[in-house]
Amino acid sequence: MLKFKPFIVLAAILFAVTLLIPTMLVLPFMEEKAGGKLGEELQNDAKDVAALPSADSAVEVAVYRTALSKTEKLPLDEYLIGVVAAEMPAEFELEALKAQALSARTYYVKQMMSPNKVGVPAGAQLNDTTIHQVFKNKEELKKQWGVDYKWKFKKIAEAVKATDGQVLTFGGAPIDATFFSTSNGFTENSEEYWANAFPYLRSVESPWDLKSPKFRSETVMTVAAFESKLGVKLANSATIGKVISRTAGNRVGKIDIGGKVLTGKEVREKLDLRSSDFSWVIKGNNVVITTEGFGHGVGMSQYGANGMATEGKTYKDIVTHYYKGVEIASADSLMTKVTARK
């Protein structure tokens, strides 16, 4: 058998050369024309890779458009793009947008697995307001973004695609992936603001928020309006009430105002404040209220997420920081429990 090896090698070389000759002839032509129509087509083909079928595109979402009083149906990936675009600035770092996309998908899956659909008519799964998740479709985003539409849409679509089919789970079940704008430097334990204590919604440090443009705000109202909204009567002194307790996230837990004890959440909601971390002083006939943070404070801070991303953290780093003990899992098994597109 050894004497036939040179012939086998020679045949292999001739066969390889035969295959290479057409390629060698075509490549110069392709390079020469790459700047013309052919080049554009090749570039478009590369862009279309991101538009290939995905796990998200196999699921149909029925979102109730409250302003139009009608239900709009679209693939999950398009829905998530509309949610991320409405909930987080497109200017944010890509990793922060990915974290937002992951939270939004998790919220949707959790909602679909819930037997009770609140705030939607029959045939709809969720609505487009803060009751669920704010959503805007392509036409609305074009009007909002104008000349920036293409790059902003592409960036957010990339974030959604990068997390395709992923959800956040705890103990094998999707979590309540709550989020908010800006913390006061700490997030909040869930039971400090809502009824239930979730092991993954624990207070954590969020120092990046101190750089947020929404970190500190000031509200001014008359003493009369303050008393009316809270149902209290202020004493003739420069101080207003006494803070009885603070939460794990350093917000007002309970406060005594003229003998009436209110929670920080109650004060925030009654006075329409940005945060339950507040302080105030009387100036003449007005009460000047200063708040730190923006939102309920439970879960992922959006400006904190962007701060982490700016420092080089990935979306996985971000979500595991704000949601304690969670895992990033494939939603395949969970998706079978929601409506699949026919």
C-alpha positions in Angstrom: 0.0 0.0 0.0 2.9 2.4 0.6 3.8 2.7 -3.1 0.4 4.3 -3.9 0.6 7.1 -1.4 2.4 9.6 -3.7 -0.4 9.2 -6.3 -3.0 9.8 -3.6 -1.3 13.0 -2.4 -0.9 14.3 -6.0 -4.6 13.6 -6.7 -5.5 15.5 -3.5 -3.4 18.5 -4.4 -4.9 18.7 -8.0 -8.4 18.4 -6.5 -7.7 21.3 -4.1 -6.3 23.5 -6.8 -9.3 22.9 -8.9 -11.5 24.1 -6.1 -9.4 27.2 -5.4 -9.1 28.5 -8.9 -12.7 29.7 -9.2 -12.4 31.4 -5.8 -9.2 33.1 -6.7 -10.8 34.4 -9.9 -13.9 35.7 -8.1 -12.4 37.3 -5.0 -10.7 40.3 -6.9 -14.0 40.9 -8.6 -15.9 41.0 -5.3 -13.4 43.3 -3.7 -13.5 45.6 -6.7 -17.3 45.8 -6.6 -17.7 45.8 -2.8 -18.3 49.5 -2.7 -21.2 49.3 -5.1 -24.6 47.5 -5.1 -23.0 44.2 -4.2 -21.3 45.7 -1.2 -24.5 47.2 0.0 -26.3 43.8 -0.3 -23.5 42.1 1.7 -23.8 44.7 4.4 -27.6 44.3 4.5 -27.2 40.6 4.8 -24.9 41.1 7.8 -27.5 43.4 9.4 -30.2 40.8 8.8 -28.4 38.3 11.0 -29.9 40.1 14.0 -33.3 39.7 12.5 -33.2 35.9 12.3 -36.0 33.9 14.1 -35.6 33.9 17.9 -37.3 32.4 20.9 -38.9 35.7 21.6 -40.4 36.0 18.1 -42.2 32.7 18.6 -44.4 34.2 21.3 -47.3 36.5 20.6 -48.1 39.3 23.0 -51.6 40.9 23.3 -51.1 44.4 24.8 -54.0 46.6 25.5 -53.4 50.2 24.3 -55.3 52.2 26.9 -55.4 55.5 24.9 -56.8 53.8 21.9 -59.1 51.3 23.8 -57.9 48.4 21.6 -55.6 45.4 21.9 -52.5 45.3 19.7 -50.9 41.9 19.0 -47.2 41.6 18.1 -44.2 39.2 18.6 -42.6 39.3 22.1 -39.3 40.7 20.8 -41.0 43.7 19.2 -43.0 44.2 22.4 -39.8 44.1 24.5 -38.2 46.7 22.2 -41.2 48.9 22.8 -41.0 48.4 26.6 -37.3 49.0 26.9 -37.5 52.1 24.7 -40.3 53.5 26.8 -38.8 52.6 30.2 -35.1 53.4 29.8 -33.2 56.1 27.8 -31.6 54.7 24.6 -28.5 56.7 25.4 -27.8 54.4 28.3 -25.0 51.8 28.0 -25.8 48.7 26.1 -25.3 46.4 29.1 -27.8 48.5 31.1 -30.3 48.1 28.2 -29.7 44.4 28.2 -30.5 44.3 32.0 -33.7 46.2 31.3 -34.7 43.8 28.5 -34.1 40.8 30.8 -36.2 42.4 33.5 -39.0 43.3 31.0 -39.1 39.7 29.6 -39.1 38.2 33.1 -42.0 40.5 34.0 -44.0 39.4 31.0 -43.5 35.7 31.6 -44.4 36.2 35.3 -47.5 38.1 34.3 -48.6 35.3 31.8 -48.2 32.7 34.5 -50.4 34.6 36.9 -54.1 33.5 36.9 -55.3 37.0 37.5 -55.0 39.6 34.7 -55.6 43.0 36.4 -56.3 46.2 34.4 -56.9 44.5 31.0 -60.1 43.5 29.1 -60.7 40.0 27.8 -58.3 39.0 25.1 -55.4 41.1 26.4 -52.5 39.9 28.5 -51.3 43.2 29.9 -51.6 47.0 29.2 -49.2 49.7 28.1 -49.1 51.7 31.4 -47.2 51.6 34.6 -49.8 49.2 36.0 -47.8 46.7 34.0 -45.0 48.0 31.7 -45.0 51.2 29.6 -45.0 50.3 25.9 -44.7 52.3 22.7 -44.9 50.8 19.2 -42.7 51.7 16.2 -44.9 54.5 14.9 -44.9 56.2 18.4 -41.1 55.8 18.7 -40.6 57.3 15.3 -42.6 60.4 16.4 -40.7 60.6 19.7 -37.2 60.1 18.4 -37.4 61.7 15.0 -34.0 61.6 13.2 -32.5 59.5 16.0 -35.0 56.7 15.4 -32.8 54.3 13.4 -29.8 54.2 15.7 -31.9 54.1 18.9 -34.1 51.4 17.7 -31.2 49.3 16.5 -29.4 49.7 19.8 -32.4 48.6 21.8 -33.1 45.8 19.4 -29.6 44.6 19.9 -30.1 44.5 23.7 -33.3 42.5 23.4 -31.6 40.1 20.9 -28.6 39.6 23.2 -30.9 38.3 26.0 -33.2 36.4 23.7 -35.3 33.8 25.6 -33.7 34.6 29.0 -35.5 35.2 32.2 -34.6 35.7 35.8 -35.6 32.9 38.2 -35.5 32.1 41.9 -36.1 28.6 42.9 -36.9 27.7 39.2 -39.8 30.3 39.0 -39.7 33.7 37.3 -39.2 36.6 39.7 -41.1 39.8 40.2 -38.4 41.8 38.3 -39.3 45.3 39.7 -37.3 48.3 38.8 -37.3 52.1 39.3 -35.4 55.2 38.2 -33.0 56.2 40.9 -32.2 55.2 44.5 -31.1 57.3 47.4 -27.9 55.2 47.5 -29.6 52.0 48.6 -32.4 49.9 47.2 -35.3 48.8 49.5 -36.5 45.5 50.9 -39.8 44.6 49.2 -41.8 44.4 52.4 -40.8 48.0 53.3 -42.9 49.2 50.4 -45.3 46.3 49.6 -46.9 43.5 51.5 -44.7 40.6 50.6 -41.1 39.9 51.5 -39.2 38.4 48.6 -35.8 36.8 49.2 -34.4 38.3 46.0 -35.7 41.8 46.6 -33.3 42.8 49.3 -31.7 46.2 50.1 -28.3 46.6 48.4 -26.0 49.5 48.0 -26.3 51.6 44.8 -23.7 54.4 45.0 -23.9 55.0 41.2 -27.3 56.8 41.7 -25.7 59.8 43.4 -24.6 60.9 39.9 -28.2 60.6 38.5 -29.8 63.9 37.4 -32.9 62.6 39.2 -31.1 62.0 42.5 -32.4 65.1 44.3 -35.5 67.1 43.8 -37.4 69.8 45.6 -41.2 70.3 46.0 -42.9 73.4 47.5 -46.5 73.5 48.7 -48.4 75.7 51.0 -48.8 74.8 54.7 -52.6 74.5 54.1 -52.1 72.1 51.2 -49.6 70.0 53.2 -52.0 69.8 56.2 -55.0 68.9 53.9 -53.2 66.2 52.0 -51.9 64.5 55.0 -54.8 65.1 57.3 -52.6 66.8 60.0 -52.3 70.0 61.8 -48.8 71.6 62.1 -47.7 73.1 65.3 -46.2 76.6 65.4 -42.6 75.5 65.1 -39.9 75.3 62.5 -39.9 71.5 62.6 -42.5 69.2 61.1 -43.0 65.9 62.9 -40.5 63.3 64.1 -39.1 60.3 62.2 -39.8 57.2 64.3 -38.1 54.7 62.2 -36.1 54.2 59.0 -36.1 51.3 56.5 -33.2 49.1 55.5 -32.8 51.4 52.5 -32.5 54.5 54.8 -35.9 55.9 53.7 -38.6 57.1 56.1 -40.3 54.1 57.7 -42.7 55.9 60.0 -43.1 59.5 61.0 -45.2 61.2 63.7 -46.7 64.5 62.6 -48.8 66.2 65.3 -49.7 62.9 66.9 -50.6 61.2 63.6 -48.3 58.3 62.6 -47.8 57.8 58.9 -45.6 55.5 56.9 -43.0 57.0 54.5 -44.9 55.4 51.6 -48.2 57.1 52.7 -46.5 60.5 52.8 -44.8 60.0 49.5 -48.1 59.0 47.8 -50.3 61.6 49.5 -47.9 64.4 48.6 -46.9 63.0 45.2 -43.2 62.9 46.1 -40.5 61.3 44.0 -39.2 59.2 47.0 -40.0 58.2 50.5 -36.6 59.5 51.5 -37.6 63.0 52.3 -36.9 66.0 54.6 -38.7 69.3 54.9 -38.7 72.8 56.4 -41.2 75.5 56.8 -40.4 78.8 55.0 -43.1 81.4 55.6 -46.4 79.9 54.5 -44.8 77.1 52.5 -43.3 73.7 53.2 -40.2 73.0 51.2 -39.7 69.3 50.7 -36.4 67.7 49.6 -36.3 64.1 48.3 -33.4 61.8 47.4 -34.1 59.1 44.8 -36.9 58.7 42.3 -39.2 55.7 42.6 -40.3 53.1 45.0 -36.7 51.8 45.4 -37.4 48.1 45.1 -35.4 46.0 42.7 -33.2 47.3 40.0 -32.2 51.0 39.9 -32.0 52.0 36.2 -29.4 54.8 36.8 -27.5 52.4 39.0 -27.5 49.8 36.3 -26.2 52.4 33.8 -23.5 53.4 36.3 -22.4 49.8 36.7 -22.3 49.4 32.9 -20.2 52.5 32.6 -17.7 50.9 34.9 -17.5 47.8 32.6 -20.0 45.5 34.4 -22.1 43.2 32.2 -25.9 42.9 32.3 -25.4 39.6 34.3 -23.4 41.5 36.9 -26.1 44.1 37.1 -29.1 41.8 37.6 -27.3 39.6 40.1 -26.4 42.7 42.1 -29.9 44.1 42.3 -31.8 40.8 42.4 -30.1 38.6 45.1 -29.7 34.9 44.6 -31.3 34.8 41.1 -30.3 32.7 38.1 -30.5 33.6 34.4 -32.4 30.7 32.8 -33.8 29.8 29.5 -37.5 30.6 29.2 -38.2 27.6 26.9 -40.0 25.5 29.5 -41.8 28.6 30.8 -42.8 29.8 27.3 -44.8 26.7 26.7 -47.1 27.9 29.3 -47.9 31.2 27.5 -49.6 31.8 24.2 -47.4 30.6 21.3 -47.9 32.1 17.9 -49.8 29.9 15.5 
